[in-house]
Amino acid sequence: MDVNRIFCAEQINVPSDLPDILKDFTKAVIREDPSAGDTDPATARMKLYQWSRDYFKKKLAEGQ
């Protein structure tokens, strides 16, 4: 049994001195896993970059 398995975002340990926007981003990227299932590293990176761009565009539009 994997004792380090994450079941919810609250279980993700993010350093306390990280700015809130980066804490939220870190938890969201782990929770949503935008490159899940990709076997090609280049494709996985591109999906992560695109997801990150969209994440921050949304935050900007929300005024955060």
PDBQT receptor file of N, H, CA, C and O in Angstrom, charges set to zero:
ATOM      1  N   MET A   1       0.840  -1.192   0.000  1.00  0.00    +0.000 N 
ATOM      2  CA  MET A   1       0.000   0.000   0.000  1.00  0.00    +0.000 C 
ATOM      3  C   MET A   1       0.881   1.250   0.000  1.00  0.00    +0.000 C 
ATOM      4  O   MET A   1       1.863   1.324   0.739  1.00  0.00    +0.000 OA
ATOM      5  N   ASP A   2       0.531   2.219  -0.822  1.00  0.00    +0.000 N 
ATOM      6  H   ASP A   2      -0.267   2.160  -1.422  1.00  0.00    +0.000 HD
ATOM      7  CA  ASP A   2       1.290   3.459  -0.932  1.00  0.00    +0.000 C 
ATOM      8  C   ASP A   2       0.847   4.431   0.164  1.00  0.00    +0.000 C 
ATOM      9  O   ASP A   2      -0.242   5.000   0.089  1.00  0.00    +0.000 OA
ATOM     10  N   VAL A   3       1.696   4.621   1.183  1.00  0.00    +0.000 N 
ATOM     11  H   VAL A   3       2.580   4.159   1.244  1.00  0.00    +0.000 HD
ATOM     12  CA  VAL A   3       1.337   5.492   2.311  1.00  0.00    +0.000 C 
ATOM     13  C   VAL A   3       1.428   6.970   1.946  1.00  0.00    +0.000 C 
ATOM     14  O   VAL A   3       0.921   7.811   2.689  1.00  0.00    +0.000 OA
ATOM     15  N   ASN A   4       2.061   7.310   0.821  1.00  0.00    +0.000 N 
ATOM     16  H   ASN A   4       2.472   6.627   0.217  1.00  0.00    +0.000 HD
ATOM     17  CA  ASN A   4       2.212   8.705   0.406  1.00  0.00    +0.000 C 
ATOM     18  C   ASN A   4       1.162   9.136  -0.600  1.00  0.00    +0.000 C 
ATOM     19  O   ASN A   4       1.272  10.221  -1.171  1.00  0.00    +0.000 OA
ATOM     20  N   ARG A   5       0.160   8.325  -0.828  1.00  0.00    +0.000 N 
ATOM     21  H   ARG A   5       0.071   7.444  -0.364  1.00  0.00    +0.000 HD
ATOM     22  CA  ARG A   5      -0.871   8.645  -1.804  1.00  0.00    +0.000 C 
ATOM     23  C   ARG A   5      -1.661   9.878  -1.359  1.00  0.00    +0.000 C 
ATOM     24  O   ARG A   5      -1.992  10.027  -0.183  1.00  0.00    +0.000 OA
ATOM     25  N   ILE A   6      -1.957  10.752  -2.314  1.00  0.00    +0.000 N 
ATOM     26  H   ILE A   6      -1.688  10.631  -3.270  1.00  0.00    +0.000 HD
ATOM     27  CA  ILE A   6      -2.671  11.991  -2.027  1.00  0.00    +0.000 C 
ATOM     28  C   ILE A   6      -4.131  11.822  -2.430  1.00  0.00    +0.000 C 
ATOM     29  O   ILE A   6      -4.435  11.453  -3.564  1.00  0.00    +0.000 OA
ATOM     30  N   PHE A   7      -5.028  12.096  -1.488  1.00  0.00    +0.000 N 
ATOM     31  H   PHE A   7      -4.780  12.395  -0.567  1.00  0.00    +0.000 HD
ATOM     32  CA  PHE A   7      -6.452  11.977  -1.733  1.00  0.00    +0.000 C 
ATOM     33  C   PHE A   7      -7.146  13.325  -1.860  1.00  0.00    +0.000 C 
ATOM     34  O   PHE A   7      -8.239  13.405  -2.420  1.00  0.00    +0.000 OA
ATOM     35  N   CYS A   8      -6.529  14.384  -1.349  1.00  0.00    +0.000 N 
ATOM     36  H   CYS A   8      -5.641  14.320  -0.894  1.00  0.00    +0.000 HD
ATOM     37  CA  CYS A   8      -7.132  15.708  -1.454  1.00  0.00    +0.000 C 
ATOM     38  C   CYS A   8      -6.038  16.775  -1.435  1.00  0.00    +0.000 C 
ATOM     39  O   CYS A   8      -4.914  16.513  -1.008  1.00  0.00    +0.000 OA
ATOM     40  N   ALA A   9      -6.372  17.967  -1.897  1.00  0.00    +0.000 N 
ATOM     41  H   ALA A   9      -7.285  18.179  -2.245  1.00  0.00    +0.000 HD
ATOM     42  CA  ALA A   9      -5.394  19.052  -2.012  1.00  0.00    +0.000 C 
ATOM     43  C   ALA A   9      -4.794  19.445  -0.671  1.00  0.00    +0.000 C 
ATOM     44  O   ALA A   9      -3.656  19.912  -0.618  1.00  0.00    +0.000 OA
ATOM     45  N   GLU A  10      -5.539  19.262   0.411  1.00  0.00    +0.000 N 
ATOM     46  H   GLU A  10      -6.463  18.882   0.368  1.00  0.00    +0.000 HD
ATOM     47  CA  GLU A  10      -5.048  19.639   1.735  1.00  0.00    +0.000 C 
ATOM     48  C   GLU A  10      -3.852  18.779   2.169  1.00  0.00    +0.000 C 
ATOM     49  O   GLU A  10      -3.097  19.176   3.057  1.00  0.00    +0.000 OA
ATOM     50  N   GLN A  11      -3.679  17.625   1.560  1.00  0.00    +0.000 N 
ATOM     51  H   GLN A  11      -4.292  17.302   0.839  1.00  0.00    +0.000 HD
ATOM     52  CA  GLN A  11      -2.562  16.742   1.908  1.00  0.00    +0.000 C 
ATOM     53  C   GLN A  11      -1.261  17.164   1.231  1.00  0.00    +0.000 C 
ATOM     54  O   GLN A  11      -0.193  16.663   1.583  1.00  0.00    +0.000 OA
ATOM     55  N   ILE A  12      -1.336  18.071   0.270  1.00  0.00    +0.000 N 
ATOM     56  H   ILE A  12      -2.203  18.477  -0.017  1.00  0.00    +0.000 HD
ATOM     57  CA  ILE A  12      -0.143  18.493  -0.459  1.00  0.00    +0.000 C 
ATOM     58  C   ILE A  12       0.620  19.496   0.393  1.00  0.00    +0.000 C 
ATOM     59  O   ILE A  12       0.081  20.538   0.766  1.00  0.00    +0.000 OA
ATOM     60  N   ASN A  13       1.858  19.186   0.695  1.00  0.00    +0.000 N 
ATOM     61  H   ASN A  13       2.296  18.340   0.391  1.00  0.00    +0.000 HD
ATOM     62  CA  ASN A  13       2.692  20.041   1.522  1.00  0.00    +0.000 C 
ATOM     63  C   ASN A  13       3.419  21.049   0.633  1.00  0.00    +0.000 C 
ATOM     64  O   ASN A  13       4.260  20.673  -0.183  1.00  0.00    +0.000 OA
ATOM     65  N   VAL A  14       3.090  22.322   0.795  1.00  0.00    +0.000 N 
ATOM     66  H   VAL A  14       2.407  22.628   1.457  1.00  0.00    +0.000 HD
ATOM     67  CA  VAL A  14       3.704  23.403   0.035  1.00  0.00    +0.000 C 
ATOM     68  C   VAL A  14       4.401  24.310   1.032  1.00  0.00    +0.000 C 
ATOM     69  O   VAL A  14       3.805  24.665   2.049  1.00  0.00    +0.000 OA
ATOM     70  N   PRO A  15       5.665  24.704   0.770  1.00  0.00    +0.000 N 
ATOM     71  CA  PRO A  15       6.385  25.562   1.705  1.00  0.00    +0.000 C 
ATOM     72  C   PRO A  15       5.602  26.819   2.067  1.00  0.00    +0.000 C 
ATOM     73  O   PRO A  15       5.001  27.453   1.199  1.00  0.00    +0.000 OA
ATOM     74  N   SER A  16       5.611  27.177   3.341  1.00  0.00    +0.000 N 
ATOM     75  H   SER A  16       6.100  26.662   4.046  1.00  0.00    +0.000 HD
ATOM     76  CA  SER A  16       4.819  28.309   3.825  1.00  0.00    +0.000 C 
ATOM     77  C   SER A  16       5.312  29.660   3.313  1.00  0.00    +0.000 C 
ATOM     78  O   SER A  16       4.536  30.615   3.264  1.00  0.00    +0.000 OA
ATOM     79  N   ASP A  17       6.587  29.762   2.930  1.00  0.00    +0.000 N 
ATOM     80  H   ASP A  17       7.218  28.986   2.970  1.00  0.00    +0.000 HD
ATOM     81  CA  ASP A  17       7.102  31.044   2.459  1.00  0.00    +0.000 C 
ATOM     82  C   ASP A  17       6.872  31.274   0.965  1.00  0.00    +0.000 C 
ATOM     83  O   ASP A  17       7.299  32.294   0.424  1.00  0.00    +0.000 OA
ATOM     84  N   LEU A  18       6.206  30.342   0.302  1.00  0.00    +0.000 N 
ATOM     85  H   LEU A  18       5.859  29.513   0.742  1.00  0.00    +0.000 HD
ATOM     86  CA  LEU A  18       5.863  30.495  -1.108  1.00  0.00    +0.000 C 
ATOM     87  C   LEU A  18       4.649  31.428  -1.212  1.00  0.00    +0.000 C 
ATOM     88  O   LEU A  18       3.702  31.281  -0.440  1.00  0.00    +0.000 OA
ATOM     89  N   PRO A  19       4.659  32.384  -2.152  1.00  0.00    +0.000 N 
ATOM     90  CA  PRO A  19       3.497  33.275  -2.299  1.00  0.00    +0.000 C 
ATOM     91  C   PRO A  19       2.215  32.481  -2.554  1.00  0.00    +0.000 C 
ATOM     92  O   PRO A  19       2.250  31.406  -3.151  1.00  0.00    +0.000 OA
ATOM     93  N   ASP A  20       1.089  33.021  -2.095  1.00  0.00    +0.000 N 
ATOM     94  H   ASP A  20       1.061  33.895  -1.610  1.00  0.00    +0.000 HD
ATOM     95  CA  ASP A  20      -0.193  32.324  -2.205  1.00  0.00    +0.000 C 
ATOM     96  C   ASP A  20      -0.533  31.900  -3.628  1.00  0.00    +0.000 C 
ATOM     97  O   ASP A  20      -1.037  30.796  -3.837  1.00  0.00    +0.000 OA
ATOM     98  N   ILE A  21      -0.264  32.761  -4.614  1.00  0.00    +0.000 N 
ATOM     99  H   ILE A  21       0.146  33.657  -4.444  1.00  0.00    +0.000 HD
ATOM    100  CA  ILE A  21      -0.603  32.417  -5.998  1.00  0.00    +0.000 C 
ATOM    101  C   ILE A  21       0.169  31.170  -6.443  1.00  0.00    +0.000 C 
ATOM    102  O   ILE A  21      -0.366  30.344  -7.181  1.00  0.00    +0.000 OA
ATOM    103  N   LEU A  22       1.415  31.031  -6.002  1.00  0.00    +0.000 N 
ATOM    104  H   LEU A  22       1.850  31.703  -5.402  1.00  0.00    +0.000 HD
ATOM    105  CA  LEU A  22       2.199  29.852  -6.367  1.00  0.00    +0.000 C 
ATOM    106  C   LEU A  22       1.780  28.628  -5.563  1.00  0.00    +0.000 C 
ATOM    107  O   LEU A  22       1.852  27.504  -6.061  1.00  0.00    +0.000 OA
ATOM    108  N   LYS A  23       1.346  28.834  -4.331  1.00  0.00    +0.000 N 
ATOM    109  H   LYS A  23       1.287  29.747  -3.926  1.00  0.00    +0.000 HD
ATOM    110  CA  LYS A  23       0.813  27.717  -3.545  1.00  0.00    +0.000 C 
ATOM    111  C   LYS A  23      -0.423  27.143  -4.225  1.00  0.00    +0.000 C 
ATOM    112  O   LYS A  23      -0.556  25.930  -4.387  1.00  0.00    +0.000 OA
ATOM    113  N   ASP A  24      -1.333  28.047  -4.624  1.00  0.00    +0.000 N 
ATOM    114  H   ASP A  24      -1.226  29.032  -4.492  1.00  0.00    +0.000 HD
ATOM    115  CA  ASP A  24      -2.559  27.614  -5.286  1.00  0.00    +0.000 C 
ATOM    116  C   ASP A  24      -2.249  26.922  -6.611  1.00  0.00    +0.000 C 
ATOM    117  O   ASP A  24      -2.861  25.906  -6.942  1.00  0.00    +0.000 OA
ATOM    118  N   PHE A  25      -1.303  27.468  -7.365  1.00  0.00    +0.000 N 
ATOM    119  H   PHE A  25      -0.806  28.293  -7.097  1.00  0.00    +0.000 HD
ATOM    120  CA  PHE A  25      -0.901  26.878  -8.638  1.00  0.00    +0.000 C 
ATOM    121  C   PHE A  25      -0.322  25.481  -8.427  1.00  0.00    +0.000 C 
ATOM    122  O   PHE A  25      -0.668  24.543  -9.145  1.00  0.00    +0.000 OA
ATOM    123  N   THR A  26       0.557  25.351  -7.441  1.00  0.00    +0.000 N 
ATOM    124  H   THR A  26       0.837  26.114  -6.857  1.00  0.00    +0.000 HD
ATOM    125  CA  THR A  26       1.187  24.052  -7.155  1.00  0.00    +0.000 C 
ATOM    126  C   THR A  26       0.139  23.005  -6.823  1.00  0.00    +0.000 C 
ATOM    127  O   THR A  26       0.187  21.888  -7.339  1.00  0.00    +0.000 OA
ATOM    128  N   LYS A  27      -0.798  23.356  -5.973  1.00  0.00    +0.000 N 
ATOM    129  H   LYS A  27      -0.837  24.263  -5.554  1.00  0.00    +0.000 HD
ATOM    130  CA  LYS A  27      -1.851  22.406  -5.607  1.00  0.00    +0.000 C 
ATOM    131  C   LYS A  27      -2.728  22.062  -6.804  1.00  0.00    +0.000 C 
ATOM    132  O   LYS A  27      -3.106  20.904  -6.987  1.00  0.00    +0.000 OA
ATOM    133  N   ALA A  28      -3.052  23.061  -7.616  1.00  0.00    +0.000 N 
ATOM    134  H   ALA A  28      -2.745  24.001  -7.467  1.00  0.00    +0.000 HD
ATOM    135  CA  ALA A  28      -3.921  22.830  -8.778  1.00  0.00    +0.000 C 
ATOM    136  C   ALA A  28      -3.245  21.925  -9.803  1.00  0.00    +0.000 C 
ATOM    137  O   ALA A  28      -3.883  21.030 -10.357  1.00  0.00    +0.000 OA
ATOM    138  N   VAL A  29      -1.968  22.153 -10.056  1.00  0.00    +0.000 N 
ATOM    139  H   VAL A  29      -1.450  22.880  -9.606  1.00  0.00    +0.000 HD
ATOM    140  CA  VAL A  29      -1.279  21.341 -11.066  1.00  0.00    +0.000 C 
ATOM    141  C   VAL A  29      -1.136  19.891 -10.588  1.00  0.00    +0.000 C 
ATOM    142  O   VAL A  29      -1.224  18.963 -11.392  1.00  0.00    +0.000 OA
ATOM    143  N   ILE A  30      -0.921  19.699  -9.307  1.00  0.00    +0.000 N 
ATOM    144  H   ILE A  30      -0.850  20.452  -8.653  1.00  0.00    +0.000 HD
ATOM    145  CA  ILE A  30      -0.841  18.339  -8.771  1.00  0.00    +0.000 C 
ATOM    146  C   ILE A  30      -2.220  17.686  -8.794  1.00  0.00    +0.000 C 
ATOM    147  O   ILE A  30      -2.347  16.518  -9.162  1.00  0.00    +0.000 OA
ATOM    148  N   ARG A  31      -3.228  18.417  -8.413  1.00  0.00    +0.000 N 
ATOM    149  H   ARG A  31      -3.124  19.366  -8.115  1.00  0.00    +0.000 HD
ATOM    150  CA  ARG A  31      -4.587  17.882  -8.360  1.00  0.00    +0.000 C 
ATOM    151  C   ARG A  31      -5.101  17.538  -9.756  1.00  0.00    +0.000 C 
ATOM    152  O   ARG A  31      -5.692  16.476  -9.954  1.00  0.00    +0.000 OA
ATOM    153  N   GLU A  32      -4.882  18.423 -10.719  1.00  0.00    +0.000 N 
ATOM    154  H   GLU A  32      -4.402  19.285 -10.559  1.00  0.00    +0.000 HD
ATOM    155  CA  GLU A  32      -5.450  18.231 -12.051  1.00  0.00    +0.000 C 
ATOM    156  C   GLU A  32      -4.565  17.409 -12.983  1.00  0.00    +0.000 C 
ATOM    157  O   GLU A  32      -5.067  16.819 -13.940  1.00  0.00    +0.000 OA
ATOM    158  N   ASP A  33      -3.267  17.357 -12.726  1.00  0.00    +0.000 N 
ATOM    159  H   ASP A  33      -2.859  17.835 -11.949  1.00  0.00    +0.000 HD
ATOM    160  CA  ASP A  33      -2.317  16.546 -13.494  1.00  0.00    +0.000 C 
ATOM    161  C   ASP A  33      -2.552  16.670 -15.002  1.00  0.00    +0.000 C 
ATOM    162  O   ASP A  33      -2.975  15.711 -15.646  1.00  0.00    +0.000 OA
ATOM    163  N   PRO A  34      -2.276  17.853 -15.564  1.00  0.00    +0.000 N 
ATOM    164  CA  PRO A  34      -2.618  18.121 -16.960  1.00  0.00    +0.000 C 
ATOM    165  C   PRO A  34      -1.915  17.229 -17.988  1.00  0.00    +0.000 C 
ATOM    166  O   PRO A  34      -2.386  17.130 -19.121  1.00  0.00    +0.000 OA
ATOM    167  N   SER A  35      -0.832  16.594 -17.638  1.00  0.00    +0.000 N 
ATOM    168  H   SER A  35      -0.450  16.674 -16.718  1.00  0.00    +0.000 HD
ATOM    169  CA  SER A  35      -0.118  15.747 -18.600  1.00  0.00    +0.000 C 
ATOM    170  C   SER A  35      -0.282  14.260 -18.295  1.00  0.00    +0.000 C 
ATOM    171  O   SER A  35       0.500  13.441 -18.778  1.00  0.00    +0.000 OA
ATOM    172  N   ALA A  36      -1.276  13.910 -17.510  1.00  0.00    +0.000 N 
ATOM    173  H   ALA A  36      -1.912  14.575 -17.118  1.00  0.00    +0.000 HD
ATOM    174  CA  ALA A  36      -1.505  12.509 -17.145  1.00  0.00    +0.000 C 
ATOM    175  C   ALA A  36      -1.673  11.643 -18.390  1.00  0.00    +0.000 C 
ATOM    176  O   ALA A  36      -2.388  12.005 -19.324  1.00  0.00    +0.000 OA
ATOM    177  N   GLY A  37      -1.013  10.513 -18.384  1.00  0.00    +0.000 N 
ATOM    178  H   GLY A  37      -0.432  10.219 -17.625  1.00  0.00    +0.000 HD
ATOM    179  CA  GLY A  37      -1.155   9.552 -19.464  1.00  0.00    +0.000 C 
ATOM    180  C   GLY A  37      -0.227   9.769 -20.639  1.00  0.00    +0.000 C 
ATOM    181  O   GLY A  37      -0.146   8.911 -21.518  1.00  0.00    +0.000 OA
ATOM    182  N   ASP A  38       0.473  10.884 -20.683  1.00  0.00    +0.000 N 
ATOM    183  H   ASP A  38       0.407  11.581 -19.969  1.00  0.00    +0.000 HD
ATOM    184  CA  ASP A  38       1.401  11.120 -21.789  1.00  0.00    +0.000 C 
ATOM    185  C   ASP A  38       2.692  10.354 -21.564  1.00  0.00    +0.000 C 
ATOM    186  O   ASP A  38       3.291  10.424 -20.491  1.00  0.00    +0.000 OA
ATOM    187  N   THR A  39       3.113   9.624 -22.581  1.00  0.00    +0.000 N 
ATOM    188  H   THR A  39       2.626   9.566 -23.453  1.00  0.00    +0.000 HD
ATOM    189  CA  THR A  39       4.370   8.872 -22.482  1.00  0.00    +0.000 C 
ATOM    190  C   THR A  39       5.523   9.633 -23.116  1.00  0.00    +0.000 C 
ATOM    191  O   THR A  39       6.688   9.363 -22.827  1.00  0.00    +0.000 OA
ATOM    192  N   ASP A  40       5.195  10.579 -23.976  1.00  0.00    +0.000 N 
ATOM    193  H   ASP A  40       4.248  10.798 -24.211  1.00  0.00    +0.000 HD
ATOM    194  CA  ASP A  40       6.226  11.393 -24.623  1.00  0.00    +0.000 C 
ATOM    195  C   ASP A  40       6.523  12.615 -23.752  1.00  0.00    +0.000 C 
ATOM    196  O   ASP A  40       5.638  13.443 -23.531  1.00  0.00    +0.000 OA
ATOM    197  N   PRO A  41       7.756  12.738 -23.254  1.00  0.00    +0.000 N 
ATOM    198  CA  PRO A  41       8.088  13.865 -22.363  1.00  0.00    +0.000 C 
ATOM    199  C   PRO A  41       7.849  15.239 -22.995  1.00  0.00    +0.000 C 
ATOM    200  O   PRO A  41       7.420  16.165 -22.305  1.00  0.00    +0.000 OA
ATOM    201  N   ALA A  42       8.114  15.381 -24.271  1.00  0.00    +0.000 N 
ATOM    202  H   ALA A  42       8.463  14.629 -24.831  1.00  0.00    +0.000 HD
ATOM    203  CA  ALA A  42       7.921  16.681 -24.929  1.00  0.00    +0.000 C 
ATOM    204  C   ALA A  42       6.439  17.049 -24.969  1.00  0.00    +0.000 C 
ATOM    205  O   ALA A  42       6.079  18.205 -24.743  1.00  0.00    +0.000 OA
ATOM    206  N   THR A  43       5.592  16.086 -25.253  1.00  0.00    +0.000 N 
ATOM    207  H   THR A  43       5.884  15.147 -25.437  1.00  0.00    +0.000 HD
ATOM    208  CA  THR A  43       4.147  16.331 -25.270  1.00  0.00    +0.000 C 
ATOM    209  C   THR A  43       3.636  16.650 -23.871  1.00  0.00    +0.000 C 
ATOM    210  O   THR A  43       2.804  17.540 -23.696  1.00  0.00    +0.000 OA
ATOM    211  N   ALA A  44       4.134  15.924 -22.881  1.00  0.00    +0.000 N 
ATOM    212  H   ALA A  44       4.810  15.202 -23.023  1.00  0.00    +0.000 HD
ATOM    213  CA  ALA A  44       3.730  16.166 -21.489  1.00  0.00    +0.000 C 
ATOM    214  C   ALA A  44       4.123  17.570 -21.050  1.00  0.00    +0.000 C 
ATOM    215  O   ALA A  44       3.332  18.261 -20.407  1.00  0.00    +0.000 OA
ATOM    216  N   ARG A  45       5.337  17.999 -21.389  1.00  0.00    +0.000 N 
ATOM    217  H   ARG A  45       5.979  17.438 -21.911  1.00  0.00    +0.000 HD
ATOM    218  CA  ARG A  45       5.780  19.358 -21.040  1.00  0.00    +0.000 C 
ATOM    219  C   ARG A  45       4.907  20.403 -21.716  1.00  0.00    +0.000 C 
ATOM    220  O   ARG A  45       4.510  21.387 -21.092  1.00  0.00    +0.000 OA
ATOM    221  N   MET A  46       4.609  20.187 -22.999  1.00  0.00    +0.000 N 
ATOM    222  H   MET A  46       4.932  19.388 -23.506  1.00  0.00    +0.000 HD
ATOM    223  CA  MET A  46       3.790  21.156 -23.728  1.00  0.00    +0.000 C 
ATOM    224  C   MET A  46       2.398  21.260 -23.111  1.00  0.00    +0.000 C 
ATOM    225  O   MET A  46       1.862  22.361 -22.983  1.00  0.00    +0.000 OA
ATOM    226  N   LYS A  47       1.814  20.144 -22.732  1.00  0.00    +0.000 N 
ATOM    227  H   LYS A  47       2.249  19.250 -22.836  1.00  0.00    +0.000 HD
ATOM    228  CA  LYS A  47       0.500  20.179 -22.081  1.00  0.00    +0.000 C 
ATOM    229  C   LYS A  47       0.568  20.933 -20.757  1.00  0.00    +0.000 C 
ATOM    230  O   LYS A  47      -0.338  21.695 -20.422  1.00  0.00    +0.000 OA
ATOM    231  N   LEU A  48       1.647  20.715 -20.008  1.00  0.00    +0.000 N 
ATOM    232  H   LEU A  48       2.383  20.095 -20.280  1.00  0.00    +0.000 HD
ATOM    233  CA  LEU A  48       1.823  21.420 -18.740  1.00  0.00    +0.000 C 
ATOM    234  C   LEU A  48       1.980  22.923 -18.977  1.00  0.00    +0.000 C 
ATOM    235  O   LEU A  48       1.389  23.726 -18.255  1.00  0.00    +0.000 OA
ATOM    236  N   TYR A  49       2.763  23.306 -19.973  1.00  0.00    +0.000 N 
ATOM    237  H   TYR A  49       3.243  22.653 -20.559  1.00  0.00    +0.000 HD
ATOM    238  CA  TYR A  49       2.949  24.726 -20.289  1.00  0.00    +0.000 C 
ATOM    239  C   TYR A  49       1.626  25.371 -20.695  1.00  0.00    +0.000 C 
ATOM    240  O   TYR A  49       1.299  26.470 -20.246  1.00  0.00    +0.000 OA
ATOM    241  N   GLN A  50       0.872  24.682 -21.544  1.00  0.00    +0.000 N 
ATOM    242  H   GLN A  50       1.137  23.790 -21.909  1.00  0.00    +0.000 HD
ATOM    243  CA  GLN A  50      -0.409  25.223 -22.006  1.00  0.00    +0.000 C 
ATOM    244  C   GLN A  50      -1.403  25.331 -20.851  1.00  0.00    +0.000 C 
ATOM    245  O   GLN A  50      -2.115  26.328 -20.726  1.00  0.00    +0.000 OA
ATOM    246  N   TRP A  51      -1.444  24.312 -20.022  1.00  0.00    +0.000 N 
ATOM    247  H   TRP A  51      -0.866  23.502 -20.123  1.00  0.00    +0.000 HD
ATOM    248  CA  TRP A  51      -2.333  24.327 -18.870  1.00  0.00    +0.000 C 
ATOM    249  C   TRP A  51      -1.953  25.485 -17.939  1.00  0.00    +0.000 C 
ATOM    250  O   TRP A  51      -2.824  26.195 -17.437  1.00  0.00    +0.000 OA
ATOM    251  N   SER A  52      -0.653  25.670 -17.714  1.00  0.00    +0.000 N 
ATOM    252  H   SER A  52       0.055  25.093 -18.122  1.00  0.00    +0.000 HD
ATOM    253  CA  SER A  52      -0.167  26.740 -16.840  1.00  0.00    +0.000 C 
ATOM    254  C   SER A  52      -0.544  28.111 -17.396  1.00  0.00    +0.000 C 
ATOM    255  O   SER A  52      -0.994  28.991 -16.661  1.00  0.00    +0.000 OA
ATOM    256  N   ARG A  53      -0.356  28.276 -18.695  1.00  0.00    +0.000 N 
ATOM    257  H   ARG A  53       0.009  27.561 -19.292  1.00  0.00    +0.000 HD
ATOM    258  CA  ARG A  53      -0.746  29.541 -19.339  1.00  0.00    +0.000 C 
ATOM    259  C   ARG A  53      -2.219  29.821 -19.107  1.00  0.00    +0.000 C 
ATOM    260  O   ARG A  53      -2.589  30.932 -18.726  1.00  0.00    +0.000 OA
ATOM    261  N   ASP A  54      -3.058  28.828 -19.334  1.00  0.00    +0.000 N 
ATOM    262  H   ASP A  54      -2.758  27.926 -19.644  1.00  0.00    +0.000 HD
ATOM    263  CA  ASP A  54      -4.501  29.002 -19.160  1.00  0.00    +0.000 C 
ATOM    264  C   ASP A  54      -4.863  29.267 -17.697  1.00  0.00    +0.000 C 
ATOM    265  O   ASP A  54      -5.763  30.057 -17.409  1.00  0.00    +0.000 OA
ATOM    266  N   TYR A  55      -4.164  28.610 -16.782  1.00  0.00    +0.000 N 
ATOM    267  H   TYR A  55      -3.433  27.969 -17.016  1.00  0.00    +0.000 HD
ATOM    268  CA  TYR A  55      -4.413  28.800 -15.354  1.00  0.00    +0.000 C 
ATOM    269  C   TYR A  55      -4.168  30.260 -14.967  1.00  0.00    +0.000 C 
ATOM    270  O   TYR A  55      -5.005  30.884 -14.315  1.00  0.00    +0.000 OA
ATOM    271  N   PHE A  56      -3.017  30.796 -15.371  1.00  0.00    +0.000 N 
ATOM    272  H   PHE A  56      -2.337  30.289 -15.900  1.00  0.00    +0.000 HD
ATOM    273  CA  PHE A  56      -2.685  32.167 -14.984  1.00  0.00    +0.000 C 
ATOM    274  C   PHE A  56      -3.514  33.198 -15.745  1.00  0.00    +0.000 C 
ATOM    275  O   PHE A  56      -3.800  34.265 -15.202  1.00  0.00    +0.000 OA
ATOM    276  N   LYS A  57      -3.901  32.914 -16.966  1.00  0.00    +0.000 N 
ATOM    277  H   LYS A  57      -3.669  32.047 -17.407  1.00  0.00    +0.000 HD
ATOM    278  CA  LYS A  57      -4.820  33.810 -17.694  1.00  0.00    +0.000 C 
ATOM    279  C   LYS A  57      -6.143  33.900 -16.967  1.00  0.00    +0.000 C 
ATOM    280  O   LYS A  57      -6.708  34.985 -16.833  1.00  0.00    +0.000 OA
ATOM    281  N   LYS A  58      -6.643  32.767 -16.495  1.00  0.00    +0.000 N 
ATOM    282  H   LYS A  58      -6.184  31.885 -16.604  1.00  0.00    +0.000 HD
ATOM    283  CA  LYS A  58      -7.900  32.741 -15.753  1.00  0.00    +0.000 C 
ATOM    284  C   LYS A  58      -7.770  33.535 -14.455  1.00  0.00    +0.000 C 
ATOM    285  O   LYS A  58      -8.667  34.305 -14.111  1.00  0.00    +0.000 OA
ATOM    286  N   LYS A  59      -6.666  33.357 -13.733  1.00  0.00    +0.000 N 
ATOM    287  H   LYS A  59      -5.937  32.732 -14.012  1.00  0.00    +0.000 HD
ATOM    288  CA  LYS A  59      -6.452  34.091 -12.491  1.00  0.00    +0.000 C 
ATOM    289  C   LYS A  59      -6.380  35.595 -12.761  1.00  0.00    +0.000 C 
ATOM    290  O   LYS A  59      -6.917  36.395 -11.995  1.00  0.00    +0.000 OA
ATOM    291  N   LEU A  60      -5.722  35.970 -13.842  1.00  0.00    +0.000 N 
ATOM    292  H   LEU A  60      -5.286  35.320 -14.464  1.00  0.00    +0.000 HD
ATOM    293  CA  LEU A  60      -5.621  37.382 -14.194  1.00  0.00    +0.000 C 
ATOM    294  C   LEU A  60      -7.009  37.949 -14.496  1.00  0.00    +0.000 C 
ATOM    295  O   LEU A  60      -7.339  39.051 -14.058  1.00  0.00    +0.000 OA
ATOM    296  N   ALA A  61      -7.805  37.211 -15.228  1.00  0.00    +0.000 N 
ATOM    297  H   ALA A  61      -7.537  36.316 -15.583  1.00  0.00    +0.000 HD
ATOM    298  CA  ALA A  61      -9.159  37.660 -15.559  1.00  0.00    +0.000 C 
ATOM    299  C   ALA A  61     -10.032  37.789 -14.310  1.00  0.00    +0.000 C 
ATOM    300  O   ALA A  61     -10.924  38.635 -14.247  1.00  0.00    +0.000 OA
ATOM    301  N   GLU A  62      -9.758  36.933 -13.313  1.00  0.00    +0.000 N 
ATOM    302  H   GLU A  62      -9.034  36.246 -13.365  1.00  0.00    +0.000 HD
ATOM    303  CA  GLU A  62     -10.508  36.980 -12.053  1.00  0.00    +0.000 C 
ATOM    304  C   GLU A  62     -10.008  38.091 -11.139  1.00  0.00    +0.000 C 
ATOM    305  O   GLU A  62     -10.621  38.384 -10.113  1.00  0.00    +0.000 OA
ATOM    306  N   GLY A  63      -8.889  38.710 -11.519  1.00  0.00    +0.000 N 
ATOM    307  H   GLY A  63      -8.391  38.472 -12.353  1.00  0.00    +0.000 HD
ATOM    308  CA  GLY A  63      -8.333  39.788 -10.707  1.00  0.00    +0.000 C 
ATOM    309  C   GLY A  63      -7.496  39.323  -9.544  1.00  0.00    +0.000 C 
ATOM    310  O   GLY A  63      -7.333  40.047  -8.562  1.00  0.00    +0.000 OA
ATOM    311  N   GLN A  64      -6.964  38.120  -9.645  1.00  0.00    +0.000 N 
ATOM    312  H   GLN A  64      -7.097  37.532 -10.442  1.00  0.00    +0.000 HD
ATOM    313  CA  GLN A  64      -6.158  37.585  -8.535  1.00  0.00    +0.000 C 
ATOM    314  C   GLN A  64      -4.688  37.716  -8.815  1.00  0.00    +0.000 C 
ATOM    315  O   GLN A  64      -3.865  37.319  -7.990  1.00  0.00    +0.000 OA
TER     316      GLN A  64
